[in-house]
């Protein structure tokens, strides 16, 4: 039984990497890549709970949910926005131009929240990258492929094709 659990754990981590790739692609589509830290900080965790193996896709960046959900207006740090525009690759004619751009973004966030009115023009989708990525991955048949692959791996391991049909996967 321990061998079967390891096969399932390995397959869950493999599927997790596919979900992570979908998240990274959606972040890129929504033009949320600046430093790349958010996109590169996803990782998988497989753990056992109530008799099931659970796959978690995790990310410890403090701003992931703001990028995903947007936010109501707040007063951002001028210095944080100045650093962000540089990471994002904005180009400026001079220091005054940079200051004006940063001040405008700070003002938009303070009055409108995120995404800003200008930010909404950047891509056709600017929110809910997590939900979109998971929906796209699931609609591509990822869960079914994972279940099939696990059954095949277990059949191969025990040497009896078709004996693992009773295995049930819970994706949560």
Secondary structure by P-SEA (a helix, b strand, c coil): caaaaaaaaaaaaaaaaaaaaaaaaaaaaaccccccccccccbbbbbbcccbbbbbbccccccccccccccccccccaaaaaaaaaaaccccccaaaaaaaaaaaaaaaacccccccccccccccccaaaaaaaaaaaaaaaaaaaaaaaaaaaaaaaccccccccbbbbcc
